[in-house]
């Protein structure tokens, strides 16, 4: 999945991309997101998409910040929110794979993914 995303990025002279970083937390401001990494470095972004795996720092920060906001009025609710920080198995399996557009057209010419390239990328 990361390769598909990385291959879809604009040319390197149009943005800064850093791989092999581990985010530890983030802060949201009105018009930006500050990313904090375990190596002590910091980066700034307009948007954060959390696809950082089962031990997600994105999810942990999001739930912790939400719990802090409601803690003074809803202690039990804050505790329940914090219980969502660690991922747990729901008992559901999900499979994904890549399908060449040409093969999809042969099988289902009217499928919406054959008309909308964005939905093809999202479906991957």
ZIMO-V301773 format. One record per residue. N is the residue number from 1. RES is the residue in one letter. SS is DSSP state (a for helix, b for strand, c for the rest). NEAR is the number of other C-alpha atoms within 8 Angstrom. Layout:
BEGIN
n={N | N}
res={RES | RES}
ss={SS | SS}
near={NEAR | NEAR}
END
This chain:
BEGIN
n={1 | 2 | 3 | 4 | 5 | 6 | 7 | 8 | 9 | 10 | 11 | 12 | 13 | 14 | 15 | 16 | 17 | 18 | 19 | 20 | 21 | 22 | 23 | 24 | 25 | 26 | 27 | 28 | 29 | 30 | 31 | 32 | 33 | 34 | 35 | 36 | 37 | 38 | 39 | 40 | 41 | 42 | 43 | 44 | 45 | 46 | 47 | 48 | 49 | 50 | 51 | 52 | 53 | 54 | 55 | 56 | 57 | 58 | 59 | 60 | 61 | 62 | 63 | 64 | 65 | 66 | 67 | 68 | 69 | 70 | 71 | 72 | 73 | 74 | 75 | 76 | 77 | 78 | 79 | 80 | 81 | 82 | 83 | 84 | 85 | 86 | 87 | 88 | 89 | 90 | 91 | 92 | 93 | 94 | 95 | 96 | 97 | 98 | 99 | 100 | 101 | 102 | 103 | 104 | 105 | 106 | 107 | 108 | 109 | 110 | 111 | 112 | 113 | 114 | 115 | 116 | 117 | 118 | 119 | 120 | 121 | 122 | 123 | 124}
res={X | X | X | X | X | X | X | X | X | X | X | X | X | X | X | X | X | X | X | X | X | X | X | X | X | X | X | X | X | X | X | X | X | X | X | X | X | X | X | X | X | X | X | X | X | X | X | X | X | X | X | X | X | X | X | X | X | X | X | X | X | X | X | X | X | X | X | X | X | X | X | X | X | X | X | X | X | X | X | X | X | X | X | X | X | X | X | X | X | X | X | X | X | X | X | X | X | X | X | X | X | X | X | X | X | X | X | X | X | X | X | X | X | X | X | X | X | X | X | X | X | X | X | X}
ss={c | a | a | a | a | a | a | c | c | c | c | a | a | a | c | c | c | c | c | c | c | c | b | b | b | b | b | b | c | c | c | c | b | b | b | b | b | c | c | c | c | b | b | b | b | c | c | c | c | c | c | c | c | c | c | c | a | a | a | a | a | a | a | a | a | a | a | a | a | a | c | c | c | c | a | a | a | a | a | a | a | a | c | c | c | c | c | c | c | c | c | c | c | c | c | c | c | c | c | c | a | a | a | a | a | a | a | c | c | c | c | a | a | a | c | c | a | a | a | a | a | a | a | c}
near={5 | 5 | 6 | 7 | 8 | 7 | 6 | 6 | 6 | 6 | 6 | 7 | 5 | 6 | 7 | 6 | 5 | 5 | 4 | 4 | 8 | 7 | 11 | 9 | 10 | 11 | 7 | 7 | 7 | 4 | 5 | 10 | 13 | 12 | 13 | 12 | 12 | 9 | 6 | 6 | 7 | 8 | 7 | 8 | 9 | 7 | 6 | 6 | 4 | 7 | 6 | 8 | 5 | 5 | 7 | 10 | 10 | 12 | 9 | 10 | 10 | 8 | 12 | 11 | 8 | 10 | 13 | 9 | 7 | 11 | 10 | 7 | 5 | 8 | 9 | 6 | 10 | 13 | 9 | 8 | 12 | 10 | 7 | 8 | 10 | 7 | 7 | 4 | 5 | 4 | 4 | 5 | 4 | 4 | 4 | 5 | 5 | 5 | 6 | 6 | 7 | 6 | 8 | 12 | 11 | 7 | 6 | 7 | 8 | 7 | 9 | 7 | 9 | 12 | 7 | 8 | 8 | 7 | 9 | 10 | 7 | 6 | 5 | 8}
END
